Amino acid sequence: MVVLCEKCGFSATIGSPVSDNALLICKENMADSDEPEKKTRRVVALTEKMVVEGGAGDGEWEGRWNHIQKFLERPGPFTHPDFEASSESLQFMLETCKVLIIGAGGLGCELLKDVALSGFHNIHVVDMDTIDLSNLNRQFLFRLKDVGQPKAGVAADFINTRIPGCCVVPHFKKIQDFDETFYRQFHIIVCGLDSVIARRWMNGMLLSLLVYEDGVVDPSSIIPLIDGGTEGFKGNARVILPGITACIDCTLELYPPQINFPMCTIASMPRLPEHCVEYVRMLLWPKDKPFGDTVGLDGDDPEHIKWVYQRSLERAAEFSITGVTYRLTQGKRHKTLSACATEVFKIASSAYAPLNNYMVFNDVDGLYTYTFEAERKDNCSACSQVPLDMRFSSSSTLQEVLDYLTESSYLQMKSPAITASVEGKNKTLYLQTVASIEQRTRPNLSKTLKELGLADGQELAVADVTTPQTMLFRLSFTS
């Protein structure tokens, strides 16, 4: 929500000290008779004055939340039928509601700013990355002096300093480093992730927090998850109510499979344009270090993409491979995700019905957007609460089962570990994340299911990095 000058387009976000004086700055900045330096000095002076005044005392000033109060303290044609206008909703947002934002990169910075300026003062942010020089062109909470520092900490300090009354708590960790107790404390979780695996893990964690009574989910155990994605001029946003609406895994086929090519193929026998791009990304970039020893490949940096594209063309020409394009090269790296801060406001205040439940946006040729309700799958691997059927012949090998788990568009596992009860004992059939166990269980991959002692109707327990929960599969032998 912004204040917008009709004359020149100058805008300021509601809830900040800047908004009350937006037109004043605009008038000073647009004075035709002034020289550019004078106008710049005057704008800086006015901005600093407002920040000092706004940050004085207890962090509040008269009229700070006037615009938000208009949404919460009076009914309207679009409010939820059960909504009762009062001042309690704003107090809940300011004093009680705890929001977790996952990711403090390009999208996380925008989310932090929007959520904080919308009236949420209790915010936590989790990010495991540090600031790189290439981040500064779009991640506006960071400065040159911050390079090398944890993103979460720097972003939190910036918001806490700039927005009076706001308390952002940073966590320089992976989301997998926290247990159920940590996630259970939040009212809403917003994802700004660039990994399908991480999103699925978060989805599984929130599903594991659900409490069921007589087969019905307890509403008080539901923590809403707001998630979305952008690529170029296309985007989507979604609201997930775990146990009620479609979860991430219910619509997993909407995401491109995470393809991993064998290293031997990439290095010595490339056959596809994707092999050439992966060769440059995985082998040539670390070797040549085209932008310096400490600079990693950044899929949002045009210069990096251009370098990868040119080297990929050379690799493709060497093996007479066609099909390497700039779009393909960018697609291998540019997978950014976003979420909508407006949905946080709607859910926390209960003033308006949240998105139901999937919105698609396309701004390639004109503007096109629509909303539809993604449906839950009865056999979803994450939220169905029942073992999934897995149909194989008794002569099928364990390797075929492993391939199914990783290549299926409905599962898309990364490194599944398979265990089963054989002759009354739990037996690890295959586990690849621990080198010693992988070496010991590798011979099982070439054995048939019958040779491994598995029977028709037997349950297999599968663990994977895509979810904190173990998934159960019921083995059905085909004739």
Residue pairs with C-beta under 8 A, 6 or more apart in sequence:
1 13
1 14
1 15
1 67
1 68
1 118
2 11
2 12
2 13
2 14
2 19
3 11
3 12
3 14
3 19
3 22
3 23
4 10
4 11
5 11
5 22
5 23
5 26
7 26
7 30
8 26
8 29
8 30
10 22
10 23
10 25
10 26
10 29
11 22
12 18
12 19
12 22
13 19
13 113
13 114
13 117
14 67
14 68
14 117
15 64
15 65
15 67
15 68
15 117
15 118
15 119
16 54
16 117
16 163
17 50
17 51
17 53
17 54
17 55
17 61
17 64
17 164
18 25
18 47
18 50
18 51
18 54
20 50
20 63
21 46
21 50
24 46
25 43
25 46
25 47
28 39
28 42
28 43
28 46
29 39
29 42
29 43
31 39
34 42
51 162
53 61
54 61
54 64
54 164
55 164
58 165
59 164
59 165
60 164
60 165
65 90
65 119
68 90
68 118
68 119
69 87
69 90
71 349
71 351
72 85
72 86
72 87
72 89
72 90
72 349
72 351
73 85
73 86
73 87
73 90
74 85
75 83
75 85
78 352
79 85
79 351
79 352
80 350
80 351
80 352
80 353
82 350
83 350
83 351
83 352
89 348
89 349
89 350
89 351
90 119
90 349
92 348
92 349
93 118
93 119
93 120
93 121
93 345
93 348
93 349
94 119
94 120
94 121
94 165
95 121
95 122
96 122
96 187
97 120
97 122
97 187
97 188
97 348
98 122
98 123
98 124
98 185
98 186
98 187
98 188
99 115
99 120
99 122
99 123
99 124
99 186
99 187
99 188
99 189
99 190
99 344
99 348
100 123
100 124
100 125
100 126
100 183
100 186
100 188
100 189
100 190
101 108
101 111
101 112
101 115
101 123
101 124
101 125
101 126
101 190
101 192
102 108
102 125
102 126
102 127
102 175
102 189
102 190
102 191
102 192
102 193
102 198
102 202
103 111
103 125
103 126
103 127
103 191
103 192
103 193
103 194
103 337
104 112
104 125
104 126
104 127
104 129
104 141
104 151
104 152
104 155
104 170
104 192
105 127
105 129
105 135
105 139
105 151
105 192
105 194
106 135
106 138
106 139
106 300
106 336
107 192
107 230
107 336
107 337
107 338
107 339
108 125
108 127
108 151
108 155
108 192
109 139
109 140
109 141
109 142
109 155
110 192
110 338
111 190
111 192
111 338
111 339
111 341
112 123
112 125
112 141
112 155
112 156
112 159
112 168
113 140
113 141
113 159
114 341
115 123
115 190
115 341
115 344
116 123
116 159
116 163
116 166
116 168
117 163
118 341
118 344
118 345
119 345
120 166
120 344
120 348
121 165
121 166
121 167
122 167
123 159
123 166
123 167
123 168
123 169
124 168
124 169
124 170
124 171
124 186
125 152
125 155
125 156
125 168
125 169
125 170
125 171
126 152
126 171
126 173
126 175
126 178
127 150
127 151
127 152
127 155
127 170
127 171
127 172
128 172
128 173
128 174
129 150
129 151
130 148
130 149
130 150
130 151
131 139
131 142
131 146
131 147
131 148
131 149
131 150
131 151
131 154
132 147
132 295
132 296
132 298
133 144
133 147
133 295
134 295
134 298
134 300
134 301
134 304
135 142
135 151
135 298
136 142
136 143
136 144
136 147
137 301
138 300
139 151
141 154
141 155
141 158
141 159
142 151
142 154
142 155
142 158
146 154
150 170
150 172
152 170
152 171
152 172
153 170
153 172
155 168
155 170
156 168
156 169
156 170
157 170
159 166
159 168
160 166
160 167
160 168
171 178
175 198
175 201
175 202
175 205
176 201
176 465
176 468
180 205
180 208
180 209
183 189
183 205
183 206
183 209
183 223
184 209
184 223
186 223
187 223
187 224
187 348
188 223
188 224
188 226
188 344
188 347
188 348
189 202
189 206
189 223
189 224
189 225
189 226
190 225
190 226
190 227
190 339
190 341
190 344
191 199
191 202
191 225
191 226
191 227
191 228
191 337
191 339
192 337
192 338
192 339
193 199
193 202
193 227
193 337
194 335
194 336
194 337
196 255
196 258
196 412
196 466
197 258
197 414
197 465
197 466
199 227
199 248
199 337
200 248
200 249
200 252
200 382
200 466
200 467
201 465
201 466
201 467
201 468
202 225
202 248
203 225
203 240
203 242
203 247
203 248
203 249
203 382
203 467
204 249
204 382
204 466
204 467
204 468
204 469
205 468
206 223
206 225
206 240
206 242
207 242
207 243
207 247
207 382
207 383
207 469
208 468
208 469
209 221
209 223
209 242
210 217
210 218
210 221
210 222
210 242
210 243
211 217
211 218
211 220
211 221
212 218
212 385
217 243
217 244
222 241
222 242
222 243
222 244
223 242
224 239
224 240
224 241
224 242
224 347
224 354
225 239
225 240
225 241
225 242
226 237
226 238
226 239
226 240
226 339
226 340
226 343
226 344
226 347
227 237
227 238
227 240
227 248
227 337
227 339
228 235
228 236
228 237
228 238
228 337
228 338
228 339
228 340
229 235
229 236
229 335
229 336
229 337
229 338
230 236
230 336
230 337
230 338
231 334
231 335
231 336
232 334
232 364
233 362
233 363
233 364
234 360
234 361
234 362
234 363
234 364
235 338
235 360
235 361
235 362
236 358
236 359
236 360
236 361
237 338
237 339
237 340
237 343
237 355
237 358
237 359
237 361
238 355
238 357
238 358
238 359
238 374
239 245
239 343
239 347
239 354
239 355
239 356
239 357
240 246
240 247
240 248
240 357
241 357
242 383
243 383
245 356
245 357
245 374
245 376
246 357
246 358
246 374
246 375
246 376
246 377
247 376
247 380
247 382
247 383
248 382
249 377
249 380
249 381
249 382
249 383
249 410
250 374
250 375
250 376
250 377
250 380
250 382
250 383
251 358
251 374
252 409
252 410
252 411
252 412
253 409
253 410
255 412
257 407
257 409
257 412
258 412
258 414
259 274
261 274
261 275
261 278
263 282
265 271
265 275
266 275
266 278
266 279
266 282
266 283
267 279
267 283
270 276
270 279
270 315
270 316
270 319
270 321
271 321
272 321
272 323
273 312
273 316
273 321
273 322
273 323
273 324
273 325
273 328
274 328
274 332
275 321
276 312
276 313
276 315
276 316
276 319
276 321
276 324
277 308
277 312
277 324
277 328
277 329
277 332
278 332
279 312
279 315
280 308
280 311
280 312
280 315
281 297
281 308
281 332
281 333
284 311
284 315
285 297
285 308
289 295
290 307
291 303
291 304
291 307
297 304
297 308
297 333
298 304
298 333
299 305
299 330
299 332
299 333
299 334
299 335
300 334
300 336
304 333
305 326
305 329
305 330
305 333
305 334
308 329
308 333
309 324
309 326
309 329
309 330
312 324
312 329
313 324
315 321
316 322
316 323
316 324
340 355
343 354
343 355
346 352
346 353
346 354
346 355
347 354
355 371
356 371
356 373
357 373
357 374
358 371
358 372
358 373
358 374
359 369
359 370
359 371
360 369
360 370
360 371
360 372
361 368
361 369
362 368
362 369
376 383
377 384
378 384
379 386
379 388
379 389
381 388
381 410
381 411
381 471
382 467
382 469
382 471
387 459
387 472
387 473
387 474
388 471
388 472
388 473
388 474
389 473
389 474
389 476
390 401
390 404
390 460
390 473
390 474
390 475
390 476
391 476
391 477
391 478
392 400
392 401
392 404
392 449
392 475
392 476
392 477
392 478
393 449
393 477
393 478
393 479
394 448
394 449
394 450
394 456
394 477
395 448
395 449
395 450
396 448
396 449
397 445
397 446
397 447
397 448
397 449
398 418
398 429
398 430
398 444
398 445
398 446
398 447
398 449
398 452
399 445
399 446
401 418
401 449
401 460
402 416
402 418
402 430
402 445
404 411
405 411
405 413
405 416
405 462
405 464
406 412
406 413
406 414
406 416
412 466
413 462
413 464
413 466
414 464
414 465
414 466
415 432
415 433
415 464
415 465
416 430
416 462
416 463
416 464
417 428
417 430
417 431
417 432
417 433
417 462
417 463
417 464
418 428
418 429
418 430
418 431
418 460
418 461
418 462
419 426
419 427
419 428
419 429
419 460
419 461
419 462
419 463
420 426
420 427
420 429
420 452
420 454
420 458
420 459
420 460
420 461
421 427
421 458
421 459
422 452
422 453
422 454
423 453
427 453
428 437
428 441
429 441
429 444
429 452
429 460
430 438
430 441
430 442
430 444
430 445
431 437
431 438
431 441
432 438
433 465
444 452
449 475
449 477
454 460
454 475
455 475
456 475
456 476
456 477
457 474
457 475
457 476
458 474
458 475
459 472
459 473
459 474
459 475
460 472
460 473
460 474
460 475
461 470
461 471
461 472
462 470
462 471
462 472
462 473
463 470
463 471
464 471
